[in-house]
Amino acid sequence: MSDLFSLQKPFQPHCRQTTAAAGPMFWFILQKDTLYLEGNSQGFVVPFALEPPVDAEQIKYSRCIGVYDGVPCMVIELDPSAVVSSPLNGVTMRAAHGHIGSDHWTIAGRASQVLRWRRDHRFCGRCGSEMVEDKHDLLCRCPGCGYFNYPRLSPAVIMSVVRGDEILLGRSPHFPNGMYSVLAGYVEPGETLEEAVKREVYEETRIEVTDIRYINSQSWPFPHSLMVGFSARYASGELQPDGDELEDAAWFTPDNLPQLPSRISISRHLIELFLQSLAK
């Protein structure tokens, strides 16, 4: 099992330090789906300073979301109308991975998910009262009925299905032109992860699988998934893409692979493991 997608340095996910710290902090600054970094064409970094590198009137929300290698990490949500100037530059979350490295990208994903949770759960789902955010723990509590919630997390299985020297790849209607990937789907209530693997593969392709094995997992902040990766072997069935989740699916060998997902994703990692297994 690999820890490829785990943080390489210690991270404490809770932080009670919401005011000025004794030293510089990392500032994860977001405006909708844009992450603001410091730098220029030579390179970008997450801002690291005693104070936020934006004007106070531009800040809609701020809180500490954890401590990375002894350094507090602050998330800032900018007002939608705020105009951000140099030395900050806005990039998409996906593009940010190529600039700031895996650890900071993962924490930026946490920041993004915290902000989405606040936007999507302003009111109690039980009685409709406005929720109150806890100052210490990452939860919102209803002052009316006492109901509380934490940031949403949606577990999903993602799996490579192998038949000899072939791997099953599918194409979602939402993918960029020409791109194929391994199959994936959300876990249903009352379902084990292994059951979800079997169901998703069969629902989307009418293929039965066996020998399901856990590989690793990845936090995927688009918008709040936990991707749990597996490998599986073909057991039986004729390939029939469902035409809904998949507009196409096919068996591919290493010498005829289509356009593949980004290397930041567990989907690409599963494909690379398949290729490595054949090269041994």
Secondary structure, 3 states (H helix, E strand, C coil): CCCCCCCCCCEECCCCCCCCCCCCEEEEEEECCEEEEEEECCEEECCEECCCCCCHHHEEEEEEEEEECCEEEEEEEECCCCCCCCCEEEEEHHHHHHHHHHHHHHHHHHHHHHHHHHHHCCECCCCCCECEECCCCCCEECCCCCCEECCCCEEEEEEEEEECCEEEEEECCCCCCCECECEEEECCCCCCHHHHHHHHHHHHHCCEEEEEEEEEEEEECCCCEEEEEEEEEEEECCCCCCCCCCCEEEEECHHHCCECCCCCCHHHHHHHHHHHHHHC
